[in-house]
Amino acid sequence: MGSPFQYGGQAVIEGVMMRGPETLAVAVRRPDQTIIIDEKTVGSLTKRVPVLKWPLVRGVVVLIEALVLGIKALTFSAGQATGEEEELTAKEIIITVGVALALAVLLFAVLPTAAAHLLNRIAPGTLIQNLLEGVFRIAIFLAYVLAIGRMGDIQRVFQYHGAEHKVINAFEAGDRLVVERVQQYSTLHPRCGTSFLLIVMVISILIFSLLGEQVLWWRILSRVLLLPVVAGISYELVKLSGKHSTVPLCRVLIAPGLWLQKLTTGPPDDGQVEVALAAFDAVSKESEK
């Protein structure tokens, strides 16, 4: 018998997306206060191509699929929350994913690497340079999160993020999935994408330190080329720590990620928890059939 399915999700605009074993559901609170649920059957390349199930490889595939599904969910939620329903074409999704990846490379690969390189004369050495690069990378990420967290709409997204975590925590604890019970649980969860991003930054320091001295252009290019490796290792660590979160060593590993989640989650109101429950109910009922 296989391991129990690990449910996951994502906060969207005025709603929550939840993913089950075979289905995905996006629940959104409309302006008239009704909740609309969009359910879809989803598959994964890892089920159709056996080699993509291999450790390290599967992490990269899952993350790309999650990015595509996340963009679709955000588009749907934005349309429902504003009353302007719109659906992205395949071409628009490819362009959006490409732009998102390009911005991520610029912010978290090019900028920190170039900034550390500028300090090479006063802070030489491969280890020191990679530590500086890692510090710059984390600083850019924190500045970004703190900046967008001041926006009212993003604060509500962070609250829905907290609602998503509360529902999954309550489910994994075996509690009744009703608003009053769910509200008693934490807004933090070890398998959160925020924790994943922090682990990516730490793992990148360790891996990039093995590359030795490099000229700037190759140093930047090597970071980009090794992103799938870093992401694959980080995915396995997040999956492992989430499965064994009660083990002391795993608790130590996930603690920084949980602290960081305090910036990307907020305490949801009952209405937001109700939306998260609606999304989870849709995917969990489907998996029971």
C-alpha positions in Angstrom: 0.0 0.0 0.0 1.4 3.4 -1.0 1.9 6.4 1.3 -1.1 8.6 1.9 -1.5 11.4 -0.6 -0.1 14.7 0.6 -2.6 17.4 -0.2 -1.3 20.8 -1.2 -2.6 24.1 -2.4 -2.0 27.7 -3.2 -3.6 31.0 -2.2 -5.2 32.9 -5.1 -7.1 36.2 -5.5 -10.0 36.0 -3.0 -9.7 32.2 -2.9 -7.7 29.0 -2.6 -6.6 26.3 -5.0 -6.3 22.8 -3.6 -4.9 19.8 -5.4 -5.8 16.2 -4.8 -4.6 12.9 -6.3 -6.5 13.3 -9.6 -8.3 16.6 -9.4 -7.7 20.3 -8.7 -10.3 22.7 -7.4 -10.2 26.5 -7.2 -12.7 28.1 -4.8 -13.2 31.9 -5.1 -15.4 34.3 -3.2 -17.3 36.4 -5.7 -18.3 40.1 -5.1 -21.8 38.9 -4.3 -20.3 36.8 -1.5 -21.1 33.4 -3.1 -18.4 30.8 -3.6 -17.7 29.5 -7.0 -15.7 26.3 -7.4 -13.8 25.3 -10.6 -12.9 21.6 -10.6 -10.6 20.0 -13.1 -9.0 16.6 -13.6 -5.3 16.9 -13.7 -2.6 14.5 -14.6 1.2 14.6 -14.3 3.9 13.6 -16.7 5.5 11.7 -13.8 2.6 9.1 -14.2 3.0 8.8 -17.9 6.8 8.8 -18.2 8.5 6.5 -15.6 11.9 8.1 -15.7 10.3 11.4 -14.5 9.4 9.7 -11.2 13.1 9.4 -10.3 14.2 11.4 -7.3 15.7 14.8 -8.2 14.1 14.6 -11.6 10.5 14.5 -10.3 11.0 17.7 -8.3 11.7 19.7 -11.4 8.7 18.3 -13.3 6.4 18.8 -10.4 7.5 22.4 -9.9 7.0 23.3 -13.6 3.6 21.8 -13.5 2.7 23.6 -10.3 3.8 26.9 -11.9 1.5 26.4 -14.9 -1.5 25.3 -12.8 -0.9 28.1 -10.4 -1.0 30.7 -13.2 -4.2 29.2 -14.5 -5.7 29.3 -11.0 -4.7 32.9 -10.5 -6.2 33.9 -13.8 -9.5 32.2 -13.0 -9.6 33.7 -9.5 -8.9 37.2 -10.8 -11.7 37.0 -13.3 -14.2 35.7 -10.7 -13.2 38.2 -8.0 -13.5 41.1 -10.4 -16.4 39.8 -12.5 -14.3 39.9 -15.7 -14.0 36.2 -16.6 -11.1 35.5 -18.9 -9.1 32.4 -19.8 -5.5 32.3 -20.9 -4.6 30.6 -24.2 -1.8 28.0 -24.3 0.5 30.7 -26.0 -0.3 33.2 -23.2 0.5 30.6 -20.5 3.8 29.8 -22.1 4.7 33.5 -22.3 3.6 34.1 -18.7 5.6 31.2 -17.4 8.6 32.3 -19.5 8.4 35.9 -18.1 8.0 34.6 -14.5 11.1 32.4 -14.9 13.1 35.2 -16.5 12.3 37.6 -13.6 13.2 34.9 -11.1 16.6 34.3 -12.8 17.3 38.0 -12.9 16.3 38.6 -9.3 17.8 35.5 -7.6 20.6 34.5 -9.9 22.0 37.4 -11.9 21.7 40.2 -9.3 23.1 38.5 -6.2 25.9 36.9 -8.2 26.9 40.2 -9.8 26.7 42.0 -6.4 28.9 39.5 -4.7 31.4 39.7 -7.7 31.7 43.4 -7.2 33.0 42.8 -3.7 35.6 40.2 -4.9 38.5 42.4 -4.1 37.6 43.0 -0.4 36.0 39.6 0.1 37.9 37.1 -2.0 37.7 33.3 -2.0 35.1 30.9 -3.3 33.4 30.2 0.0 33.2 33.8 1.1 31.9 34.8 -2.4 29.2 32.1 -2.3 28.2 33.1 1.3 27.9 36.7 0.2 25.9 35.7 -2.9 23.5 33.7 -0.6 23.1 36.6 1.8 22.2 38.9 -1.1 19.8 36.3 -2.5 18.0 36.0 0.8 18.0 39.7 1.3 16.4 40.3 -2.1 13.8 37.7 -1.4 12.9 39.2 2.1 12.8 42.7 0.7 10.5 41.5 -2.1 8.1 39.8 0.3 8.1 42.7 2.8 7.4 45.2 0.0 4.5 43.3 -1.6 3.2 42.4 1.9 2.3 46.1 2.4 -0.2 46.0 -0.4 -3.8 45.5 0.7 -4.7 42.9 -2.0 -1.6 40.9 -1.2 -2.3 40.9 2.5 -5.6 39.2 1.7 -3.8 36.6 -0.4 -1.5 36.0 2.5 -4.6 35.4 4.7 -6.0 32.9 2.2 -2.5 31.3 2.3 -3.0 30.9 6.1 -6.5 29.5 5.5 -5.1 26.9 3.1 -2.5 25.8 5.7 -5.0 25.6 8.5 -7.3 23.3 6.5 -4.5 21.0 5.6 -3.1 20.9 9.1 -6.6 20.1 10.5 -7.0 17.3 7.9 -3.6 15.8 8.6 -4.4 15.9 12.4 -7.6 13.9 11.7 -9.9 16.7 13.0 -13.4 17.6 11.8 -13.2 20.0 8.9 -15.5 22.7 10.1 -14.6 26.4 10.4 -14.6 26.4 14.2 -12.2 23.5 14.4 -9.9 24.5 11.5 -9.4 28.0 13.0 -7.6 26.4 16.0 -4.8 25.2 13.8 -1.5 26.9 12.7 -1.2 29.0 9.6 2.3 27.4 9.1 3.0 24.2 7.3 6.4 22.4 6.6 5.6 21.6 2.9 4.9 25.3 2.0 6.4 26.8 -1.1 7.9 29.5 1.1 10.0 26.9 3.0 11.0 25.4 -0.4 12.4 28.8 -1.6 14.5 29.2 1.5 15.9 25.7 1.2 16.7 26.4 -2.5 18.7 29.4 -1.4 20.6 27.4 1.3 21.3 24.4 -1.1 22.5 26.8 -3.8 25.2 28.1 -1.5 26.5 24.6 -0.9 26.4 23.5 -4.5 27.8 26.6 -6.0 30.7 26.5 -3.5 31.9 23.3 -5.2 32.5 25.1 -8.6 35.6 27.0 -7.6 36.8 30.3 -9.0 34.9 31.5 -12.1 34.7 34.5 -14.4 31.5 36.5 -14.0 29.7 35.4 -17.2 30.3 31.7 -16.5 29.5 32.2 -12.8 26.0 33.6 -13.7 25.4 31.0 -16.5 26.4 28.1 -14.1 23.8 29.3 -11.6 21.1 29.2 -14.3 22.2 25.8 -15.6 22.3 24.3 -12.1 18.9 25.6 -11.1 17.1 22.3 -12.0 19.7 20.4 -9.8 19.2 22.8 -6.9 15.4 22.7 -7.2 15.4 18.9 -7.5 17.4 18.4 -4.3 15.4 21.1 -2.4 12.1 19.4 -3.4 13.3 16.0 -2.0 14.3 17.7 1.3 11.0 19.5 1.6 9.1 16.3 0.9 11.2 14.3 3.4 11.0 16.9 6.1 7.2 17.3 5.6 6.7 13.5 5.9 8.9 13.2 9.1 8.2 16.6 10.7 8.2 15.1 14.2 11.8 13.8 13.9 14.1 16.2 15.8 16.6 16.7 12.9 13.8 17.4 10.5 12.2 19.9 12.9 15.5 21.8 13.0 15.7 21.8 9.1 12.1 23.1 8.7 12.2 25.7 11.5 13.7 28.6 9.4 11.1 27.9 6.7 8.3 28.1 9.3 9.7 31.3 10.6 9.7 32.8 7.1 6.1 31.7 6.6 5.1 34.3 9.2 5.8 36.9 6.5 3.7 35.1 3.8 0.7 34.0 5.8 -1.8 35.8 7.9 -4.7 34.9 10.2 -7.8 34.3 8.1 -11.3 35.2 9.0 -14.1 32.6 9.1 -15.2 33.5 5.5 -11.7 32.8 4.1 -11.5 29.5 5.9 -14.9 28.6 4.5 -13.5 29.2 1.0 -10.5 27.0 1.7 -12.7 24.3 3.1 -14.9 24.4 -0.1 -11.8 23.8 -2.3 -10.5 21.0 -0.1 -13.9 19.4 0.1 -14.1 19.2 -3.7 -10.7 17.4 -4.1 -11.0 15.2 -1.1 -14.5 13.9 -2.1 -13.3 13.1 -5.6 -10.4 11.1 -4.2 -12.8 9.0 -2.1 -14.8 7.9 -5.1 
